[in-house]
Amino acid sequence: MNKNQIDGTAKDIAGKLQETGGQLTDNKEQQAKGLKKQIEGKAEKIVGDAREILKKPVKP
């Protein structure tokens, strides 16, 4: 695992918690911020996944 994968996963989890908190308090702004954070986290994790794939040696 690399830093992008870890940070992306953490951001995704934080976004889910923020979205849930917004749902519980009926706060649409917090729900939207949570969804945005989840998308950013998933994108960062994808970048990390790609970096891991590119590290592997190419077999002829």
PDB file of N, CA, C and O in Angstrom:
ATOM      1  N   MET A   1       0.839  -1.186   0.000  1.00  0.00           N
ATOM      2  CA  MET A   1       0.000   0.000   0.000  1.00  0.00           C
ATOM      3  C   MET A   1       0.883   1.248   0.000  1.00  0.00           C
ATOM      4  O   MET A   1       1.963   1.272   0.591  1.00  0.00           O
ATOM      5  N   ASN A   2       0.401   2.255  -0.665  1.00  0.00           N
ATOM      6  CA  ASN A   2       1.132   3.510  -0.686  1.00  0.00           C
ATOM      7  C   ASN A   2       0.292   4.605  -0.033  1.00  0.00           C
ATOM      8  O   ASN A   2      -0.857   4.391   0.355  1.00  0.00           O
ATOM      9  N   LYS A   3       0.905   5.789   0.075  1.00  0.00           N
ATOM     10  CA  LYS A   3       0.262   6.906   0.769  1.00  0.00           C
ATOM     11  C   LYS A   3      -1.072   7.291   0.138  1.00  0.00           C
ATOM     12  O   LYS A   3      -2.022   7.615   0.851  1.00  0.00           O
ATOM     13  N   ASN A   4      -1.153   7.259  -1.188  1.00  0.00           N
ATOM     14  CA  ASN A   4      -2.412   7.630  -1.849  1.00  0.00           C
ATOM     15  C   ASN A   4      -3.533   6.662  -1.487  1.00  0.00           C
ATOM     16  O   ASN A   4      -4.667   7.086  -1.264  1.00  0.00           O
ATOM     17  N   GLN A   5      -3.234   5.393  -1.426  1.00  0.00           N
ATOM     18  CA  GLN A   5      -4.260   4.410  -1.080  1.00  0.00           C
ATOM     19  C   GLN A   5      -4.743   4.612   0.352  1.00  0.00           C
ATOM     20  O   GLN A   5      -5.943   4.558   0.621  1.00  0.00           O
ATOM     21  N   ILE A   6      -3.815   4.843   1.261  1.00  0.00           N
ATOM     22  CA  ILE A   6      -4.172   5.026   2.674  1.00  0.00           C
ATOM     23  C   ILE A   6      -4.970   6.318   2.858  1.00  0.00           C
ATOM     24  O   ILE A   6      -6.024   6.321   3.493  1.00  0.00           O
ATOM     25  N   ASP A   7      -4.453   7.415   2.295  1.00  0.00           N
ATOM     26  CA  ASP A   7      -5.151   8.701   2.424  1.00  0.00           C
ATOM     27  C   ASP A   7      -6.528   8.662   1.760  1.00  0.00           C
ATOM     28  O   ASP A   7      -7.495   9.213   2.287  1.00  0.00           O
ATOM     29  N   GLY A   8      -6.608   8.014   0.612  1.00  0.00           N
ATOM     30  CA  GLY A   8      -7.879   7.912  -0.098  1.00  0.00           C
ATOM     31  C   GLY A   8      -8.913   7.137   0.690  1.00  0.00           C
ATOM     32  O   GLY A   8     -10.075   7.535   0.766  1.00  0.00           O
ATOM     33  N   THR A   9      -8.488   6.030   1.276  1.00  0.00           N
ATOM     34  CA  THR A   9      -9.401   5.219   2.084  1.00  0.00           C
ATOM     35  C   THR A   9      -9.867   5.998   3.319  1.00  0.00           C
ATOM     36  O   THR A   9     -11.044   5.967   3.677  1.00  0.00           O
ATOM     37  N   ALA A  10      -8.933   6.691   3.957  1.00  0.00           N
ATOM     38  CA  ALA A  10      -9.280   7.477   5.146  1.00  0.00           C
ATOM     39  C   ALA A  10     -10.268   8.586   4.791  1.00  0.00           C
ATOM     40  O   ALA A  10     -11.221   8.835   5.529  1.00  0.00           O
ATOM     41  N   LYS A  11     -10.038   9.247   3.663  1.00  0.00           N
ATOM     42  CA  LYS A  11     -10.920  10.336   3.239  1.00  0.00           C
ATOM     43  C   LYS A  11     -12.314   9.796   2.894  1.00  0.00           C
ATOM     44  O   LYS A  11     -13.322  10.446   3.175  1.00  0.00           O
ATOM     45  N   ASP A  12     -12.365   8.618   2.290  1.00  0.00           N
ATOM     46  CA  ASP A  12     -13.644   7.995   1.952  1.00  0.00           C
ATOM     47  C   ASP A  12     -14.433   7.684   3.223  1.00  0.00           C
ATOM     48  O   ASP A  12     -15.633   7.951   3.294  1.00  0.00           O
ATOM     49  N   ILE A  13     -13.765   7.126   4.215  1.00  0.00           N
ATOM     50  CA  ILE A  13     -14.425   6.790   5.485  1.00  0.00           C
ATOM     51  C   ILE A  13     -14.906   8.066   6.192  1.00  0.00           C
ATOM     52  O   ILE A  13     -16.022   8.114   6.708  1.00  0.00           O
ATOM     53  N   ALA A  14     -14.052   9.095   6.208  1.00  0.00           N
ATOM     54  CA  ALA A  14     -14.437  10.359   6.842  1.00  0.00           C
ATOM     55  C   ALA A  14     -15.650  10.962   6.136  1.00  0.00           C
ATOM     56  O   ALA A  14     -16.533  11.526   6.782  1.00  0.00           O
ATOM     57  N   GLY A  15     -15.689  10.844   4.821  1.00  0.00           N
ATOM     58  CA  GLY A  15     -16.829  11.350   4.059  1.00  0.00           C
ATOM     59  C   GLY A  15     -18.111  10.609   4.378  1.00  0.00           C
ATOM     60  O   GLY A  15     -19.181  11.211   4.468  1.00  0.00           O
ATOM     61  N   LYS A  16     -17.999   9.296   4.550  1.00  0.00           N
ATOM     62  CA  LYS A  16     -19.186   8.505   4.909  1.00  0.00           C
ATOM     63  C   LYS A  16     -19.709   8.920   6.277  1.00  0.00           C
ATOM     64  O   LYS A  16     -20.917   9.043   6.477  1.00  0.00           O
ATOM     65  N   LEU A  17     -18.790   9.137   7.218  1.00  0.00           N
ATOM     66  CA  LEU A  17     -19.205   9.574   8.549  1.00  0.00           C
ATOM     67  C   LEU A  17     -19.859  10.958   8.503  1.00  0.00           C
ATOM     68  O   LEU A  17     -20.866  11.200   9.168  1.00  0.00           O
ATOM     69  N   GLN A  18     -19.273  11.860   7.710  1.00  0.00           N
ATOM     70  CA  GLN A  18     -19.832  13.204   7.588  1.00  0.00           C
ATOM     71  C   GLN A  18     -21.208  13.164   6.932  1.00  0.00           C
ATOM     72  O   GLN A  18     -22.123  13.870   7.354  1.00  0.00           O
ATOM     73  N   GLU A  19     -21.349  12.339   5.902  1.00  0.00           N
ATOM     74  CA  GLU A  19     -22.652  12.214   5.239  1.00  0.00           C
ATOM     75  C   GLU A  19     -23.692  11.663   6.208  1.00  0.00           C
ATOM     76  O   GLU A  19     -24.815  12.165   6.271  1.00  0.00           O
ATOM     77  N   THR A  20     -23.322  10.639   6.957  1.00  0.00           N
ATOM     78  CA  THR A  20     -24.246  10.046   7.929  1.00  0.00           C
ATOM     79  C   THR A  20     -24.633  11.054   9.009  1.00  0.00           C
ATOM     80  O   THR A  20     -25.797  11.137   9.402  1.00  0.00           O
ATOM     81  N   GLY A  21     -23.655  11.814   9.481  1.00  0.00           N
ATOM     82  CA  GLY A  21     -23.955  12.863  10.460  1.00  0.00           C
ATOM     83  C   GLY A  21     -24.929  13.882   9.899  1.00  0.00           C
ATOM     84  O   GLY A  21     -25.832  14.343  10.597  1.00  0.00           O
ATOM     85  N   GLY A  22     -24.742  14.227   8.645  1.00  0.00           N
ATOM     86  CA  GLY A  22     -25.665  15.159   7.992  1.00  0.00           C
ATOM     87  C   GLY A  22     -27.062  14.590   7.862  1.00  0.00           C
ATOM     88  O   GLY A  22     -28.050  15.312   7.998  1.00  0.00           O
ATOM     89  N   GLN A  23     -27.145  13.291   7.597  1.00  0.00           N
ATOM     90  CA  GLN A  23     -28.459  12.652   7.492  1.00  0.00           C
ATOM     91  C   GLN A  23     -29.162  12.637   8.844  1.00  0.00           C
ATOM     92  O   GLN A  23     -30.364  12.882   8.936  1.00  0.00           O
ATOM     93  N   LEU A  24     -28.389  12.344   9.896  1.00  0.00           N
ATOM     94  CA  LEU A  24     -28.984  12.274  11.231  1.00  0.00           C
ATOM     95  C   LEU A  24     -29.487  13.632  11.713  1.00  0.00           C
ATOM     96  O   LEU A  24     -30.485  13.713  12.429  1.00  0.00           O
ATOM     97  N   THR A  25     -28.794  14.695  11.316  1.00  0.00           N
ATOM     98  CA  THR A  25     -29.187  16.032  11.741  1.00  0.00           C
ATOM     99  C   THR A  25     -30.003  16.754  10.672  1.00  0.00           C
ATOM    100  O   THR A  25     -30.362  17.920  10.838  1.00  0.00           O
ATOM    101  N   ASP A  26     -30.291  16.059   9.586  1.00  0.00           N
ATOM    102  CA  ASP A  26     -31.033  16.629   8.460  1.00  0.00           C
ATOM    103  C   ASP A  26     -30.352  17.889   7.913  1.00  0.00           C
ATOM    104  O   ASP A  26     -31.001  18.892   7.615  1.00  0.00           O
ATOM    105  N   ASN A  27     -29.015  17.801   7.791  1.00  0.00           N
ATOM    106  CA  ASN A  27     -28.207  18.912   7.304  1.00  0.00           C
ATOM    107  C   ASN A  27     -27.726  18.562   5.896  1.00  0.00           C
ATOM    108  O   ASN A  27     -26.784  17.788   5.729  1.00  0.00           O
ATOM    109  N   LYS A  28     -28.370  19.130   4.904  1.00  0.00           N
ATOM    110  CA  LYS A  28     -28.061  18.817   3.496  1.00  0.00           C
ATOM    111  C   LYS A  28     -26.637  19.238   3.118  1.00  0.00           C
ATOM    112  O   LYS A  28     -25.985  18.571   2.315  1.00  0.00           O
ATOM    113  N   GLU A  29     -26.159  20.336   3.693  1.00  0.00           N
ATOM    114  CA  GLU A  29     -24.806  20.816   3.380  1.00  0.00           C
ATOM    115  C   GLU A  29     -23.748  19.798   3.836  1.00  0.00           C
ATOM    116  O   GLU A  29     -22.797  19.516   3.106  1.00  0.00           O
ATOM    117  N   GLN A  30     -23.920  19.260   5.029  1.00  0.00           N
ATOM    118  CA  GLN A  30     -22.968  18.264   5.523  1.00  0.00           C
ATOM    119  C   GLN A  30     -23.047  16.970   4.708  1.00  0.00           C
ATOM    120  O   GLN A  30     -22.032  16.315   4.473  1.00  0.00           O
ATOM    121  N   GLN A  31     -24.236  16.615   4.289  1.00  0.00           N
ATOM    122  CA  GLN A  31     -24.392  15.433   3.436  1.00  0.00           C
ATOM    123  C   GLN A  31     -23.627  15.618   2.131  1.00  0.00           C
ATOM    124  O   GLN A  31     -22.924  14.714   1.678  1.00  0.00           O
ATOM    125  N   ALA A  32     -23.769  16.791   1.535  1.00  0.00           N
ATOM    126  CA  ALA A  32     -23.095  17.076   0.265  1.00  0.00           C
ATOM    127  C   ALA A  32     -21.577  17.103   0.445  1.00  0.00           C
ATOM    128  O   ALA A  32     -20.842  16.579  -0.391  1.00  0.00           O
ATOM    129  N   LYS A  33     -21.112  17.709   1.529  1.00  0.00           N
ATOM    130  CA  LYS A  33     -19.669  17.742   1.795  1.00  0.00           C
ATOM    131  C   LYS A  33     -19.128  16.323   2.009  1.00  0.00           C
ATOM    132  O   LYS A  33     -18.023  15.998   1.574  1.00  0.00           O
ATOM    133  N   GLY A  34     -19.914  15.495   2.675  1.00  0.00           N
ATOM    134  CA  GLY A  34     -19.516  14.111   2.892  1.00  0.00           C
ATOM    135  C   GLY A  34     -19.411  13.331   1.582  1.00  0.00           C
ATOM    136  O   GLY A  34     -18.472  12.562   1.378  1.00  0.00           O
ATOM    137  N   LEU A  35     -20.382  13.538   0.706  1.00  0.00           N
ATOM    138  CA  LEU A  35     -20.347  12.879  -0.604  1.00  0.00           C
ATOM    139  C   LEU A  35     -19.141  13.340  -1.417  1.00  0.00           C
ATOM    140  O   LEU A  35     -18.480  12.537  -2.076  1.00  0.00           O
ATOM    141  N   LYS A  36     -18.862  14.642  -1.365  1.00  0.00           N
ATOM    142  CA  LYS A  36     -17.708  15.192  -2.084  1.00  0.00           C
ATOM    143  C   LYS A  36     -16.420  14.563  -1.563  1.00  0.00           C
ATOM    144  O   LYS A  36     -15.547  14.187  -2.345  1.00  0.00           O
ATOM    145  N   LYS A  37     -16.302  14.450  -0.242  1.00  0.00           N
ATOM    146  CA  LYS A  37     -15.107  13.878   0.362  1.00  0.00           C
ATOM    147  C   LYS A  37     -14.956  12.400  -0.033  1.00  0.00           C
ATOM    148  O   LYS A  37     -13.843  11.918  -0.246  1.00  0.00           O
ATOM    149  N   GLN A  38     -16.076  11.698  -0.127  1.00  0.00           N
ATOM    150  CA  GLN A  38     -16.022  10.295  -0.545  1.00  0.00           C
ATOM    151  C   GLN A  38     -15.498  10.170  -1.975  1.00  0.00           C
ATOM    152  O   GLN A  38     -14.674   9.303  -2.266  1.00  0.00           O
ATOM    153  N   ILE A  39     -15.975  11.030  -2.855  1.00  0.00           N
ATOM    154  CA  ILE A  39     -15.536  11.002  -4.255  1.00  0.00           C
ATOM    155  C   ILE A  39     -14.047  11.306  -4.337  1.00  0.00           C
ATOM    156  O   ILE A  39     -13.311  10.636  -5.062  1.00  0.00           O
ATOM    157  N   GLU A  40     -13.600  12.320  -3.591  1.00  0.00           N
ATOM    158  CA  GLU A  40     -12.179  12.655  -3.585  1.00  0.00           C
ATOM    159  C   GLU A  40     -11.347  11.483  -3.063  1.00  0.00           C
ATOM    160  O   GLU A  40     -10.284  11.177  -3.603  1.00  0.00           O
ATOM    161  N   GLY A  41     -11.837  10.836  -2.014  1.00  0.00           N
ATOM    162  CA  GLY A  41     -11.124   9.700  -1.443  1.00  0.00           C
ATOM    163  C   GLY A  41     -11.026   8.536  -2.411  1.00  0.00           C
ATOM    164  O   GLY A  41      -9.971   7.915  -2.540  1.00  0.00           O
ATOM    165  N   LYS A  42     -12.117   8.242  -3.087  1.00  0.00           N
ATOM    166  CA  LYS A  42     -12.109   7.139  -4.054  1.00  0.00           C
ATOM    167  C   LYS A  42     -11.166   7.440  -5.215  1.00  0.00           C
ATOM    168  O   LYS A  42     -10.464   6.553  -5.701  1.00  0.00           O
ATOM    169  N   ALA A  43     -11.155   8.702  -5.657  1.00  0.00           N
ATOM    170  CA  ALA A  43     -10.257   9.088  -6.752  1.00  0.00           C
ATOM    171  C   ALA A  43      -8.802   8.955  -6.316  1.00  0.00           C
ATOM    172  O   ALA A  43      -7.965   8.464  -7.074  1.00  0.00           O
ATOM    173  N   GLU A  44      -8.503   9.389  -5.108  1.00  0.00           N
ATOM    174  CA  GLU A  44      -7.126   9.284  -4.615  1.00  0.00           C
ATOM    175  C   GLU A  44      -6.708   7.828  -4.466  1.00  0.00           C
ATOM    176  O   GLU A  44      -5.561   7.480  -4.748  1.00  0.00           O
ATOM    177  N   LYS A  45      -7.618   6.982  -4.030  1.00  0.00           N
ATOM    178  CA  LYS A  45      -7.297   5.561  -3.911  1.00  0.00           C
ATOM    179  C   LYS A  45      -7.033   4.948  -5.280  1.00  0.00           C
ATOM    180  O   LYS A  45      -6.147   4.104  -5.416  1.00  0.00           O
ATOM    181  N   ILE A  46      -7.783   5.356  -6.287  1.00  0.00           N
ATOM    182  CA  ILE A  46      -7.565   4.858  -7.644  1.00  0.00           C
ATOM    183  C   ILE A  46      -6.172   5.254  -8.132  1.00  0.00           C
ATOM    184  O   ILE A  46      -5.483   4.458  -8.770  1.00  0.00           O
ATOM    185  N   VAL A  47      -5.762   6.485  -7.831  1.00  0.00           N
ATOM    186  CA  VAL A  47      -4.415   6.927  -8.197  1.00  0.00           C
ATOM    187  C   VAL A  47      -3.378   6.032  -7.510  1.00  0.00           C
ATOM    188  O   VAL A  47      -2.402   5.609  -8.129  1.00  0.00           O
ATOM    189  N   GLY A  48      -3.601   5.757  -6.247  1.00  0.00           N
ATOM    190  CA  GLY A  48      -2.685   4.880  -5.511  1.00  0.00           C
ATOM    191  C   GLY A  48      -2.646   3.477  -6.077  1.00  0.00           C
ATOM    192  O   GLY A  48      -1.581   2.868  -6.170  1.00  0.00           O
ATOM    193  N   ASP A  49      -3.802   2.965  -6.455  1.00  0.00           N
ATOM    194  CA  ASP A  49      -3.857   1.635  -7.068  1.00  0.00           C
ATOM    195  C   ASP A  49      -3.068   1.614  -8.373  1.00  0.00           C
ATOM    196  O   ASP A  49      -2.342   0.661  -8.654  1.00  0.00           O
ATOM    197  N   ALA A  50      -3.216   2.665  -9.158  1.00  0.00           N
ATOM    198  CA  ALA A  50      -2.495   2.750 -10.435  1.00  0.00           C
ATOM    199  C   ALA A  50      -0.990   2.811 -10.189  1.00  0.00           C
ATOM    200  O   ALA A  50      -0.217   2.181 -10.910  1.00  0.00           O
ATOM    201  N   ARG A  51      -0.578   3.558  -9.187  1.00  0.00           N
ATOM    202  CA  ARG A  51       0.854   3.642  -8.865  1.00  0.00           C
ATOM    203  C   ARG A  51       1.408   2.270  -8.481  1.00  0.00           C
ATOM    204  O   ARG A  51       2.529   1.922  -8.852  1.00  0.00           O
ATOM    205  N   GLU A  52       0.628   1.504  -7.746  1.00  0.00           N
ATOM    206  CA  GLU A  52       1.070   0.164  -7.355  1.00  0.00           C
ATOM    207  C   GLU A  52       1.224  -0.741  -8.583  1.00  0.00           C
ATOM    208  O   GLU A  52       2.177  -1.513  -8.684  1.00  0.00           O
ATOM    209  N   ILE A  53       0.280  -0.632  -9.499  1.00  0.00           N
ATOM    210  CA  ILE A  53       0.338  -1.444 -10.716  1.00  0.00           C
ATOM    211  C   ILE A  53       1.571  -1.081 -11.530  1.00  0.00           C
ATOM    212  O   ILE A  53       2.243  -1.956 -12.076  1.00  0.00           O
ATOM    213  N   LEU A  54       1.866   0.213 -11.607  1.00  0.00           N
ATOM    214  CA  LEU A  54       3.009   0.662 -12.403  1.00  0.00           C
ATOM    215  C   LEU A  54       4.348   0.286 -11.777  1.00  0.00           C
ATOM    216  O   LEU A  54       5.361   0.252 -12.476  1.00  0.00           O
ATOM    217  N   LYS A  55       4.375   0.004 -10.488  1.00  0.00           N
ATOM    218  CA  LYS A  55       5.613  -0.414  -9.815  1.00  0.00           C
ATOM    219  C   LYS A  55       6.032  -1.822 -10.211  1.00  0.00           C
ATOM    220  O   LYS A  55       7.219  -2.149 -10.204  1.00  0.00           O
ATOM    221  N   LYS A  56       5.058  -2.651 -10.556  1.00  0.00           N
ATOM    222  CA  LYS A  56       5.351  -4.047 -10.850  1.00  0.00           C
ATOM    223  C   LYS A  56       6.166  -4.155 -12.138  1.00  0.00           C
ATOM    224  O   LYS A  56       5.901  -3.440 -13.105  1.00  0.00           O
ATOM    225  N   PRO A  57       7.147  -5.040 -12.149  1.00  0.00           N
ATOM    226  CA  PRO A  57       7.951  -5.205 -13.358  1.00  0.00           C
ATOM    227  C   PRO A  57       7.123  -5.811 -14.502  1.00  0.00           C
ATOM    228  O   PRO A  57       6.224  -6.624 -14.290  1.00  0.00           O
ATOM    229  N   VAL A  58       7.461  -5.386 -15.693  1.00  0.00           N
ATOM    230  CA  VAL A  58       6.759  -5.873 -16.889  1.00  0.00           C
ATOM    231  C   VAL A  58       7.448  -7.167 -17.328  1.00  0.00           C
ATOM    232  O   VAL A  58       8.668  -7.216 -17.480  1.00  0.00           O
ATOM    233  N   LYS A  59       6.651  -8.200 -17.524  1.00  0.00           N
ATOM    234  CA  LYS A  59       7.200  -9.482 -17.963  1.00  0.00           C
ATOM    235  C   LYS A  59       7.116  -9.564 -19.473  1.00  0.00           C
ATOM    236  O   LYS A  59       6.045  -9.376 -20.052  1.00  0.00           O
ATOM    237  N   PRO A  60       8.251  -9.848 -20.120  1.00  0.00           N
ATOM    238  CA  PRO A  60       8.215  -9.943 -21.596  1.00  0.00           C
ATOM    239  C   PRO A  60       7.504 -11.155 -22.107  1.00  0.00           C
ATOM    240  O   PRO A  60       7.406 -11.348 -23.319  1.00  0.00           O
TER     241      PRO A  60
END
